[in-house]
Amino acid sequence: MSIKYVFCIGTGRNGTNYLKQILSSTEGCVAEHEPAPRCNREPMRRFLNDDPGAMKKLMPRKLAQIATSRAGAKVYVETNHAFIKGFG
């Protein structure tokens, strides 16, 4: 079975941290809530203004963080309302 990546997008203060806590108790699943690098603030502003350079610079760190956090789990879930806008 291949790894499954799930990114939960939501507004702030909508229960994504609670969702992370629930999913963390699921066997074979690693769930994170807004792990560093968050990929928001200035890199996000620049990305949204058609300057993807700062976000592209963060992506190798973000992918490394995901790989480290996953640690062999079959499902990786991230609840984060900021970074997914630029990740796509």
C-alpha positions in Angstrom: 0.0 0.0 0.0 1.3 3.4 -0.9 1.5 6.4 1.5 -1.5 8.6 1.7 -1.2 12.3 2.2 -4.1 14.3 3.6 -4.0 18.1 4.0 -7.0 19.5 5.9 -7.7 23.1 4.9 -9.7 25.3 7.1 -10.0 28.7 8.6 -8.3 29.5 11.9 -10.1 28.4 15.1 -12.3 25.8 13.4 -11.2 22.7 15.3 -8.2 21.5 13.1 -6.1 20.9 16.2 -8.8 18.8 17.7 -9.1 16.9 14.4 -5.3 16.3 14.6 -5.7 14.9 18.1 -8.4 12.4 17.0 -6.4 11.3 13.9 -3.2 10.9 15.9 -4.8 8.0 17.8 -5.5 6.1 14.5 -3.1 3.2 13.9 -0.7 3.8 11.0 -1.5 7.6 10.9 0.7 10.5 11.8 -1.2 13.8 12.2 0.4 17.2 12.6 -1.1 20.6 13.3 0.7 23.5 11.7 4.2 22.1 11.9 7.2 24.2 11.0 7.8 25.5 8.5 4.3 26.9 8.4 4.8 28.6 5.0 2.8 31.7 5.8 3.4 35.4 6.4 5.9 36.9 4.1 6.5 33.9 1.8 2.7 33.5 1.5 2.3 37.2 0.7 4.9 37.1 -1.9 3.5 33.9 -3.4 0.0 35.5 -3.6 1.6 38.5 -5.4 3.0 36.3 -8.2 6.5 35.9 -6.6 6.9 32.2 -5.8 10.6 32.4 -5.0 10.3 32.5 -1.2 7.7 29.7 -1.1 9.8 27.5 -3.5 12.8 28.0 -1.1 10.7 26.7 1.8 9.3 23.6 0.0 12.4 21.4 0.4 12.3 22.1 4.2 8.5 21.4 4.2 8.9 18.1 2.3 11.8 17.1 4.6 9.6 17.8 7.7 6.8 15.7 6.3 9.2 12.8 5.6 10.6 13.0 9.1 7.3 13.3 10.8 5.8 10.4 8.7 8.5 8.0 9.9 7.1 5.1 8.0 3.4 5.7 8.8 1.0 4.8 6.0 -1.0 8.0 6.3 0.3 11.5 6.9 -2.3 14.2 7.8 -1.6 17.8 8.3 -4.2 20.3 9.5 -2.9 23.7 8.6 -4.9 26.7 7.3 -1.8 28.6 6.1 0.7 26.7 4.1 -1.6 24.8 1.8 -2.5 27.9 -0.2 1.1 28.2 -1.4 1.9 24.5 -1.4 -0.4 23.9 -4.4 
